[in-house]
Amino acid sequence: MFEKYYNHTTLPIPSIMKIFTTFSYKFLYYSKYIYTLIWVIIFYTFSFFALKKLSQKKILLKYLTISYSILLILAILIMAYGLLINQRLQDDEYAISRWLFGILQSPIICLILIASNKLYAKTFQS
């Protein structure tokens, strides 16, 4: 996107990335939001099945869904606020929403829930 936006072509492009040079800047810009949502769905799905396989407690699946829902809604609301108030997505609001989307695109929520399940079970064994 840097190359498309600034018309800067002196940087070497790996051959696997050449396909992106054929797309317009506008297409690349808006497709990143679609890819972000796709990856959030993929990580949620993997986390859901990992928790289902590693834990017999259905409450963890509920916590996972609630966590993902809250973070997703919060990230979208922050982006919408930045867009409506500042008429652009380049300020602090964008950075915060990208950080929240980064959490959603990682296994961190699943790992925290697995660890909490193990610690919770351990407290009753002592």
ROKOLMAR-997535 format. One record per residue: x, y, z of N, C-alpha, C in turn; residue in three letters. Coordinates in nm, 2 decimals. Atoms other than C-alpha are relative to their C-alpha. Layout:
+--------+--------+--------+--------+--------+--------+--------+--------+--------+-------+
|    nxx |    nyy |    nzz |   caxx |   cayy |   cazz |    cxx |    cyy |    czz | lumnu |
+--------+--------+--------+--------+--------+--------+--------+--------+--------+-------+
|      X |      Y |      Z |      X |      Y |      Z |      X |      Y |      Z |   ALA |
...
+--------+--------+--------+--------+--------+--------+--------+--------+--------+-------+
***
This chain:
+--------+--------+--------+--------+--------+--------+--------+--------+--------+-------+
|    nxx |    nyy |    nzz |   caxx |   cayy |   cazz |    cxx |    cyy |    czz | lumnu |
+--------+--------+--------+--------+--------+--------+--------+--------+--------+-------+
|   0.08 |  -0.12 |   0.00 |   0.00 |   0.00 |   0.00 |   0.09 |   0.13 |   0.00 |   MET |
|  -0.09 |  -0.11 |   0.00 |   0.29 |   0.23 |   0.07 |   0.04 |   0.04 |  -0.14 |   PHE |
|  -0.05 |  -0.02 |   0.13 |   0.41 |   0.19 |  -0.28 |  -0.11 |   0.07 |  -0.09 |   GLU |
|   0.12 |  -0.06 |   0.08 |   0.06 |   0.26 |  -0.43 |  -0.03 |   0.14 |   0.04 |   LYS |
|   0.04 |  -0.13 |  -0.05 |  -0.01 |   0.56 |  -0.21 |   0.10 |   0.11 |  -0.03 |   TYR |
|  -0.11 |  -0.10 |   0.03 |   0.33 |   0.74 |  -0.25 |   0.06 |  -0.01 |  -0.13 |   TYR |
|  -0.06 |   0.03 |   0.13 |   0.41 |   0.61 |  -0.60 |   0.15 |  -0.01 |   0.01 |   ASN |
|  -0.14 |   0.03 |  -0.03 |   0.74 |   0.49 |  -0.46 |   0.03 |  -0.14 |  -0.05 |   HIS |
|  -0.02 |   0.13 |   0.06 |   0.87 |   0.21 |  -0.67 |   0.15 |  -0.05 |   0.01 |   THR |
|  -0.14 |   0.04 |   0.00 |   1.24 |   0.19 |  -0.58 |   0.02 |  -0.12 |   0.10 |   THR |
|  -0.02 |   0.11 |  -0.09 |   1.18 |  -0.07 |  -0.31 |  -0.02 |  -0.14 |  -0.07 |   LEU |
|   0.02 |   0.13 |   0.06 |   1.22 |  -0.44 |  -0.41 |  -0.12 |  -0.07 |   0.05 |   PRO |
|   0.12 |   0.07 |  -0.04 |   0.90 |  -0.64 |  -0.41 |   0.03 |  -0.15 |  -0.02 |   ILE |
|  -0.02 |   0.14 |   0.02 |   0.92 |  -1.01 |  -0.34 |  -0.10 |  -0.05 |  -0.10 |   PRO |
|   0.08 |   0.05 |   0.11 |   0.78 |  -1.22 |  -0.62 |  -0.14 |  -0.04 |   0.04 |   SER |
|   0.13 |   0.05 |  -0.05 |   0.50 |  -1.36 |  -0.40 |  -0.09 |   0.12 |   0.02 |   ILE |
|   0.08 |  -0.11 |  -0.02 |   0.38 |  -1.01 |  -0.34 |  -0.04 |   0.08 |  -0.12 |   MET |
|   0.02 |  -0.08 |   0.12 |   0.37 |  -0.89 |  -0.70 |  -0.15 |   0.01 |  -0.04 |   LYS |
|   0.14 |   0.00 |   0.03 |   0.00 |  -0.98 |  -0.73 |  -0.07 |   0.12 |   0.06 |   ILE |
|   0.06 |  -0.11 |  -0.06 |  -0.08 |  -0.69 |  -0.50 |   0.02 |   0.13 |  -0.08 |   PHE |
|  -0.03 |  -0.12 |   0.08 |   0.07 |  -0.44 |  -0.74 |  -0.10 |   0.02 |  -0.11 |   THR |
|   0.10 |  -0.01 |   0.11 |  -0.21 |  -0.51 |  -0.99 |  -0.13 |   0.06 |   0.05 |   THR |
|   0.12 |  -0.05 |  -0.05 |  -0.48 |  -0.39 |  -0.75 |   0.01 |   0.15 |   0.03 |   PHE |
|   0.00 |  -0.14 |  -0.02 |  -0.58 |  -0.03 |  -0.70 |   0.02 |   0.03 |   0.15 |   SER |
|  -0.02 |  -0.04 |  -0.14 |  -0.50 |   0.16 |  -0.37 |  -0.13 |  -0.02 |   0.07 |   TYR |
|   0.13 |   0.00 |  -0.07 |  -0.87 |   0.19 |  -0.29 |  -0.04 |  -0.14 |   0.03 |   LYS |
|   0.03 |   0.14 |  -0.02 |  -0.92 |  -0.19 |  -0.33 |   0.08 |  -0.05 |   0.11 |   PHE |
|  -0.09 |   0.05 |  -0.11 |  -0.62 |  -0.27 |  -0.11 |  -0.04 |   0.06 |   0.13 |   LEU |
|   0.04 |  -0.06 |  -0.12 |  -0.73 |  -0.02 |   0.15 |  -0.12 |  -0.06 |   0.06 |   TYR |
|   0.12 |   0.06 |  -0.05 |  -1.08 |  -0.15 |   0.19 |   0.00 |  -0.15 |   0.02 |   TYR |
|   0.00 |   0.14 |  -0.01 |  -1.00 |  -0.51 |   0.15 |   0.07 |  -0.04 |   0.14 |   SER |
|  -0.07 |   0.03 |  -0.13 |  -0.78 |  -0.49 |   0.47 |  -0.10 |  -0.02 |   0.11 |   LYS |
|   0.10 |   0.01 |  -0.10 |  -1.10 |  -0.45 |   0.67 |  -0.07 |  -0.14 |  -0.01 |   TYR |
|   0.06 |   0.13 |   0.03 |  -1.25 |  -0.76 |   0.51 |   0.09 |  -0.11 |   0.05 |   ILE |
|  -0.09 |   0.10 |  -0.05 |  -0.94 |  -0.96 |   0.58 |   0.02 |   0.00 |   0.15 |   TYR |
|   0.00 |  -0.01 |  -0.15 |  -0.93 |  -0.84 |   0.94 |  -0.12 |  -0.08 |   0.06 |   THR |
|   0.11 |   0.07 |  -0.05 |  -1.28 |  -0.97 |   1.00 |   0.01 |  -0.15 |  -0.03 |   LEU |
|  -0.02 |   0.14 |   0.03 |  -1.20 |  -1.30 |   0.83 |   0.09 |  -0.06 |   0.10 |   ILE |
|  -0.09 |   0.06 |  -0.10 |  -0.90 |  -1.35 |   1.06 |  -0.05 |   0.00 |   0.14 |   TRP |
|   0.06 |   0.00 |  -0.13 |  -1.10 |  -1.26 |   1.36 |  -0.09 |  -0.12 |   0.01 |   VAL |
|   0.09 |   0.12 |   0.01 |  -1.36 |  -1.53 |   1.26 |   0.09 |  -0.13 |   0.01 |   ILE |
|  -0.08 |   0.12 |   0.00 |  -1.08 |  -1.78 |   1.20 |   0.06 |  -0.02 |   0.14 |   ILE |
|  -0.06 |   0.02 |  -0.14 |  -0.91 |  -1.72 |   1.54 |  -0.11 |  -0.03 |   0.10 |   PHE |
|   0.11 |   0.04 |  -0.09 |  -1.25 |  -1.73 |   1.72 |  -0.03 |  -0.15 |  -0.02 |   TYR |
|   0.04 |   0.14 |   0.03 |  -1.33 |  -2.06 |   1.55 |   0.11 |  -0.10 |   0.06 |   THR |
|  -0.11 |   0.08 |  -0.06 |  -0.99 |  -2.21 |   1.64 |   0.00 |   0.00 |   0.15 |   PHE |
|   0.01 |  -0.02 |  -0.14 |  -1.02 |  -2.08 |   1.99 |  -0.11 |  -0.08 |   0.06 |   SER |
|   0.12 |   0.07 |  -0.05 |  -1.37 |  -2.22 |   2.03 |   0.03 |  -0.15 |   0.00 |   PHE |
|  -0.02 |   0.14 |   0.00 |  -1.27 |  -2.57 |   1.92 |   0.12 |  -0.05 |   0.09 |   PHE |
|  -0.11 |   0.03 |  -0.09 |  -0.95 |  -2.56 |   2.12 |  -0.05 |  -0.01 |   0.14 |   ALA |
|   0.06 |   0.00 |  -0.14 |  -1.14 |  -2.48 |   2.44 |  -0.10 |  -0.12 |   0.01 |   LEU |
|   0.10 |   0.12 |   0.00 |  -1.41 |  -2.74 |   2.35 |   0.08 |  -0.13 |   0.02 |   LYS |
|  -0.08 |   0.12 |  -0.01 |  -1.14 |  -3.00 |   2.31 |   0.08 |  -0.01 |   0.13 |   LYS |
|  -0.08 |   0.01 |  -0.12 |  -0.92 |  -2.91 |   2.61 |  -0.07 |   0.02 |   0.13 |   LEU |
|   0.08 |  -0.02 |  -0.12 |  -1.19 |  -2.83 |   2.86 |  -0.14 |  -0.05 |  -0.01 |   SER |
|   0.14 |   0.05 |   0.00 |  -1.52 |  -2.98 |   2.95 |  -0.09 |   0.10 |   0.05 |   GLN |
|   0.08 |  -0.10 |  -0.06 |  -1.65 |  -2.66 |   3.10 |  -0.06 |   0.09 |  -0.12 |   LYS |
|   0.07 |  -0.08 |   0.10 |  -1.91 |  -2.50 |   2.87 |   0.01 |   0.15 |   0.03 |   LYS |
|   0.00 |  -0.14 |  -0.04 |  -1.88 |  -2.17 |   3.07 |   0.12 |   0.07 |  -0.07 |   ILE |
|  -0.11 |  -0.06 |   0.06 |  -1.54 |  -2.11 |   2.91 |  -0.03 |   0.04 |  -0.15 |   LEU |
|   0.04 |  -0.03 |   0.14 |  -1.70 |  -2.12 |   2.56 |  -0.09 |   0.13 |   0.00 |   LEU |
|   0.08 |  -0.12 |  -0.01 |  -1.95 |  -1.86 |   2.68 |   0.09 |   0.12 |   0.03 |   LYS |
|  -0.10 |  -0.11 |  -0.02 |  -1.66 |  -1.64 |   2.82 |   0.07 |   0.03 |  -0.12 |   TYR |
|  -0.07 |  -0.02 |   0.13 |  -1.48 |  -1.68 |   2.49 |  -0.09 |   0.09 |  -0.09 |   LEU |
|   0.10 |  -0.07 |   0.08 |  -1.79 |  -1.56 |   2.30 |  -0.02 |   0.14 |   0.05 |   THR |
|   0.03 |  -0.13 |  -0.06 |  -1.86 |  -1.28 |   2.54 |   0.13 |   0.09 |  -0.02 |   ILE |
|  -0.12 |  -0.08 |   0.02 |  -1.49 |  -1.16 |   2.52 |   0.02 |   0.04 |  -0.14 |   SER |
|  -0.01 |  -0.04 |   0.15 |  -1.48 |  -1.17 |   2.14 |  -0.11 |   0.11 |  -0.03 |   TYR |
|   0.10 |  -0.09 |   0.03 |  -1.81 |  -0.99 |   2.12 |   0.02 |   0.14 |   0.06 |   SER |
|  -0.03 |  -0.13 |  -0.06 |  -1.72 |  -0.71 |   2.36 |   0.12 |   0.07 |  -0.07 |   ILE |
|  -0.11 |  -0.06 |   0.07 |  -1.38 |  -0.65 |   2.20 |  -0.03 |   0.04 |  -0.14 |   LEU |
|   0.04 |  -0.03 |   0.14 |  -1.52 |  -0.66 |   1.85 |  -0.09 |   0.12 |   0.00 |   LEU |
|   0.09 |  -0.11 |   0.00 |  -1.80 |  -0.42 |   1.93 |   0.07 |   0.13 |   0.05 |   ILE |
|  -0.07 |  -0.12 |  -0.04 |  -1.57 |  -0.19 |   2.12 |   0.10 |   0.05 |  -0.11 |   LEU |
|  -0.09 |  -0.05 |   0.11 |  -1.32 |  -0.18 |   1.83 |  -0.07 |   0.07 |  -0.11 |   ALA |
|   0.08 |  -0.06 |   0.11 |  -1.59 |  -0.11 |   1.58 |  -0.06 |   0.14 |   0.04 |   ILE |
|   0.05 |  -0.12 |  -0.05 |  -1.74 |   0.16 |   1.80 |   0.11 |   0.11 |   0.00 |   LEU |
|  -0.11 |  -0.10 |  -0.01 |  -1.40 |   0.33 |   1.85 |   0.04 |   0.04 |  -0.15 |   ILE |
|  -0.03 |  -0.04 |   0.14 |  -1.34 |   0.32 |   1.47 |  -0.11 |   0.09 |  -0.05 |   MET |
|   0.12 |  -0.08 |   0.05 |  -1.69 |   0.46 |   1.40 |   0.01 |   0.14 |   0.07 |   ALA |
|  -0.02 |  -0.13 |  -0.07 |  -1.62 |   0.74 |   1.66 |   0.10 |   0.08 |  -0.07 |   TYR |
|  -0.10 |  -0.07 |   0.07 |  -1.30 |   0.83 |   1.49 |  -0.04 |   0.05 |  -0.14 |   GLY |
|   0.05 |  -0.04 |   0.13 |  -1.47 |   0.83 |   1.15 |  -0.10 |   0.11 |   0.00 |   LEU |
|   0.11 |  -0.10 |   0.00 |  -1.77 |   1.03 |   1.25 |   0.05 |   0.13 |   0.06 |   LEU |
|  -0.04 |  -0.13 |  -0.06 |  -1.59 |   1.29 |   1.47 |   0.12 |   0.06 |  -0.08 |   ILE |
|  -0.12 |  -0.05 |   0.07 |  -1.26 |   1.32 |   1.28 |   0.00 |  -0.01 |  -0.15 |   ASN |
|   0.01 |   0.02 |   0.14 |  -1.38 |   1.22 |   0.94 |   0.12 |  -0.08 |  -0.06 |   GLN |
|  -0.11 |   0.08 |   0.06 |  -1.08 |   0.99 |   0.90 |   0.04 |  -0.11 |   0.11 |   ARG |
|  -0.04 |   0.11 |  -0.08 |  -0.93 |   0.67 |   1.05 |   0.15 |   0.00 |   0.02 |   LEU |
|  -0.14 |  -0.01 |  -0.01 |  -0.58 |   0.79 |   1.13 |   0.05 |   0.05 |   0.13 |   GLN |
|  -0.04 |  -0.06 |  -0.12 |  -0.57 |   0.92 |   1.48 |   0.01 |  -0.11 |   0.11 |   ASP |
|  -0.02 |   0.09 |  -0.11 |  -0.55 |   0.76 |   1.83 |  -0.11 |  -0.11 |   0.00 |   ASP |
|   0.11 |   0.09 |   0.01 |  -0.89 |   0.60 |   1.78 |   0.03 |  -0.12 |  -0.09 |   GLU |
|  -0.04 |   0.11 |   0.09 |  -0.76 |   0.40 |   1.49 |   0.11 |  -0.09 |   0.06 |   TYR |
|  -0.11 |   0.08 |  -0.07 |  -0.45 |   0.29 |   1.69 |  -0.06 |  -0.09 |   0.11 |   ALA |
|   0.06 |   0.08 |  -0.11 |  -0.67 |   0.17 |   1.98 |  -0.08 |  -0.11 |  -0.06 |   ILE |
|   0.08 |   0.10 |   0.06 |  -0.91 |  -0.02 |   1.75 |   0.09 |  -0.10 |  -0.07 |   SER |
|  -0.09 |   0.10 |   0.05 |  -0.62 |  -0.18 |   1.57 |   0.06 |  -0.09 |   0.10 |   ARG |
|  -0.05 |   0.08 |  -0.11 |  -0.48 |  -0.29 |   1.90 |  -0.10 |  -0.10 |   0.05 |   TRP |
|   0.10 |   0.10 |  -0.04 |  -0.81 |  -0.45 |   2.00 |  -0.02 |  -0.11 |  -0.11 |   LEU |
|   0.00 |   0.10 |   0.10 |  -0.83 |  -0.62 |   1.66 |   0.12 |  -0.09 |   0.00 |   PHE |
|  -0.12 |   0.08 |  -0.02 |  -0.48 |  -0.74 |   1.72 |  -0.02 |  -0.11 |   0.10 |   GLY |
|   0.03 |   0.10 |  -0.11 |  -0.60 |  -0.91 |   2.04 |  -0.09 |  -0.11 |  -0.06 |   ILE |
|   0.10 |   0.10 |   0.05 |  -0.89 |  -1.07 |   1.85 |   0.06 |  -0.09 |  -0.11 |   LEU |
|  -0.06 |   0.08 |   0.10 |  -0.65 |  -1.20 |   1.58 |   0.12 |  -0.07 |   0.06 |   GLN |
|  -0.11 |   0.07 |  -0.06 |  -0.43 |  -1.38 |   1.83 |  -0.07 |  -0.11 |   0.09 |   SER |
|   0.06 |   0.10 |  -0.09 |  -0.48 |  -1.69 |   2.06 |   0.00 |   0.04 |   0.15 |   PRO |
|  -0.02 |  -0.04 |  -0.13 |  -0.43 |  -1.48 |   2.37 |  -0.12 |  -0.02 |   0.09 |   ILE |
|   0.12 |   0.03 |  -0.08 |  -0.79 |  -1.50 |   2.49 |  -0.02 |  -0.14 |   0.03 |   ILE |
|   0.01 |   0.14 |  -0.02 |  -0.80 |  -1.87 |   2.44 |   0.10 |  -0.05 |   0.11 |   CYS |
|  -0.10 |   0.04 |  -0.10 |  -0.47 |  -1.91 |   2.63 |  -0.03 |   0.04 |   0.14 |   LEU |
|   0.04 |  -0.05 |  -0.13 |  -0.59 |  -1.70 |   2.92 |  -0.11 |  -0.09 |   0.06 |   ILE |
|   0.11 |   0.09 |  -0.04 |  -0.91 |  -1.91 |   2.94 |   0.05 |  -0.14 |   0.04 |   LEU |
|  -0.05 |   0.14 |  -0.03 |  -0.72 |  -2.24 |   2.93 |   0.08 |   0.01 |   0.13 |   ILE |
|  -0.08 |  -0.01 |  -0.12 |  -0.48 |  -2.12 |   3.20 |  -0.09 |   0.02 |   0.12 |   ALA |
|   0.09 |  -0.02 |  -0.12 |  -0.76 |  -1.99 |   3.42 |  -0.08 |  -0.13 |   0.03 |   SER |
|   0.07 |   0.12 |  -0.02 |  -0.94 |  -2.32 |   3.38 |   0.09 |  -0.10 |   0.08 |   ASN |
|  -0.09 |   0.08 |  -0.07 |  -0.63 |  -2.51 |   3.49 |   0.03 |   0.05 |   0.15 |   LYS |
|  -0.02 |  -0.06 |  -0.14 |  -0.57 |  -2.27 |   3.79 |  -0.12 |  -0.02 |   0.08 |   LEU |
|   0.13 |   0.02 |  -0.08 |  -0.94 |  -2.29 |   3.89 |  -0.01 |  -0.14 |   0.05 |   TYR |
|   0.01 |   0.14 |  -0.03 |  -0.93 |  -2.67 |   3.89 |   0.11 |  -0.03 |   0.11 |   ALA |
|  -0.11 |   0.03 |  -0.10 |  -0.60 |  -2.67 |   4.09 |  -0.03 |   0.05 |   0.14 |   LYS |
|   0.04 |  -0.05 |  -0.13 |  -0.75 |  -2.46 |   4.37 |  -0.08 |  -0.09 |   0.08 |   THR |
|   0.09 |   0.09 |  -0.07 |  -1.00 |  -2.73 |   4.45 |   0.07 |  -0.13 |   0.03 |   PHE |
|  -0.08 |   0.12 |  -0.03 |  -0.73 |  -3.01 |   4.45 |   0.08 |   0.01 |   0.12 |   GLN |
|  -0.09 |  -0.02 |  -0.12 |  -0.53 |  -2.86 |   4.73 |  -0.07 |  -0.03 |   0.13 |   SER |
+--------+--------+--------+--------+--------+--------+--------+--------+--------+-------+
***
